[in-house]
Amino acid sequence: MSENNPIRIFVTHTFSDHADYARVFEYLESPSNFYYKNCSAPNRVPASGGKETLKEELRTQIQDAEIVLLPASMYADASDWIQYQMIAAQEMNIPIVALEIFGGAGEVQPEIAKRVSGTVGWNERLIVDAVHQHDARRGYDAV
């Protein structure tokens, strides 16, 4: 991973603002010499179409990623959309790492725990290490 060859990360979203979605990038921006490309685009809502069009847009965003980061708190707000993104990532063989519910406000839901390859706390070093461990270009294994 370098500035010219950043790791491609997709962060789950629901095409709307969410504090934990934004928080992920605060943590990713902190470490020096950590280069990533954000493949997620919650503001890229298709102009027309229904639920299937939204699903296709999510798949398009996910397919470019090398890893998916999933803030667990988002599941309570939109379980159907988050579950869809987990299934899509699994079908594409893209590893998923869950981020614990911020502030230790609860356990990661069983529906998430059974689909992810690891769960980390809200700590920049833990998040970056999880991304490095899943960097397929480097041949790392799961967390």
N, C-alpha and C positions, 0 to 999 in steps of 0.2 A: 504494500500500500504506500503510495506516494502522492504528492500533489498532482502529478500527471496521471495517476492510476488509482483514484480513490475507491474505497469500498462503497458499493451501492446499497443504500438502506431504505427500506419502506417502513414507515411508522403507521400503524393502523389508524384509521380515521372514519368519520361518518359524514363527510362533506359539510362539516360545521366546525365552529370553534370549540375547542376543549382545552382546558388548562393543562392537562397532562400531556396532550399532544405537543403543545408549545414548550412545556418543561423538558421534554426529551431533548430538544435541540439546545436548550440552555446547558444541559449536561454534556452534550456532544461537542459544543463549542469551547468548553473550558480547557481540555487537554491540548498541549502543544504537540505538534507533529502527528496529529490524528486527522486524516483526510477522508472525507466521505462525500457522497453525492446523495441528496435527498430525492428518492424516487416517488415519494408520496406527494400528492397535490390536492388537498381538500378543497381548494378553491376552484378546481377544474371540474365544475358540475356541468354535465351535458346540457345543452340548451333545450333539447327536446327529448322525448321518450320517457319511459317509466322506469320501474324497478330493474328491468332487464338491462336497460341502457346504463344505469348506474353500476350494476354488477360488471358489465363489460368494461367500463372505465376503470373500476377497481382492479380487474384482472390485468388490464394493460399496464397499470402502474406497478402492480406486484411483480409481473413477469421480468421487469428490468432489474429487480433487486437481487442481492446476494444473501440478504438476511432481512427478516421482519422483526421489528421491535413492537411489542404489544403492551401498552400501559393497561394493567388489569382493571383499573377503575372504569375504563371505558365500557367494559362488558355489562356492567349494571345499567348503563344508560342506553345501550343499543346492542343487546346480545345477538340479535339476528344478523346485524351487519358485521359484527366482530367475528362471529362464528363463520360467516361466509368467507371472510378474509383469511381465517385460519385454514379452512378447507382448501381454498384456492392455493395458498402457499404450499400446503402439503402436497397437493396434486402436482405442483411444479417442482417439488423436492427442494424447496427453499426453507432453511431452518427458521424457527420462530423462537424468540427469547421473550419471556414475559417480564415486565417490570412490576414489582410488588405494588400493592395499593399504597399511594403516597402517604407518608406520615404513619405507616403501620396501622391504618384504620381498619384492617380486616385481612382475612386470608385470601389468597388467589383462588378464584372459583375453580371447583373440580373440572368444569368443562374446559377451562383453559389449561389447567395443570396436566391433563391427559394428552393434550395436543402439542405442547411446547417441548423443546429439547432442554430448556433450562429456565430458571427464574432467578432474577437478581434484584437487589435492592436499589434504591435511588442514591447511587454513589457513582460519580463520574468514572472512577477507576474500574468498578465492577462492570459497568455498562460497556466501556471501551474494551475491557478484557474479554467480555462475552462476544463482542463483535469480532475481535481478533481470533478467538478460538473457532469461530464459525466461518472464517474467511476461507472459502473453498479454494481460492487461488493459492493459498499457502498450505492446503492439505490438513488443516486442523480438524479435530473431532469436536463433538458436542461438549457443552459445559459440564 
